[in-house]
Amino acid sequence: LTHPDPERVGQIALLDAHGTFELGRSAPTFSTVDGAHVGPLSDPFVSRKPLVLKRSKGGPLVLARDGSSTQVEVDGAALDERHAIGPARVVMCAQQITRQPLGLVVR
């Protein structure tokens, strides 16, 4: 992920092991590694329509655009609509080249 504020680098949002998780401008709430709540991304370059991460028991994590206009790359390739993400993959949202990168690591 990217964010114009370099102070946001290293913040985390915890995912449940199974279920649906939205990633957009207003959700989820991110925290520092010591647990202090910081808030959502609140970045105008991230779509109001969130990306959707879904994980079923025993299945891969599936990243879906679900109508979001956020530009997404998975393993260096643009995401069309959905992609099953295996272990240890990093998903990068490419918004502006000059922004500081954040990572979402799936294990």
C-alpha positions, 0 to 999 in steps of 0.5 A: 500500500502507499500513503503520502504520510511516511509516518504511516509506514509500519502501521498494521491492520489485523485480518481475521483468519477467515471471512471478508475484509474491506480495504479502502479509504475509510476501512479498516482502522490501522494501528501502530505495532504497539496497539495504538489506533491510528485510523483508516488510510483517509487517502483521497487517492484510494477509492471510496469503494474498497477492495475486498479480501476474502478467505474461506477455511482452508482456501487461499486469500482472494483479492477482488477489485469489486468495482474499486477504482484503486489501481492494484498490482499483485506480483508486479502485474495489474489486477484485473478483477480478482486474484488468489494469493498464496503464502508470502505474497506482497500486494502493492497498491500503485497510486503515485510513484513518489509515495512511500511504500507500505506492504501487506504480507500474506502468510 
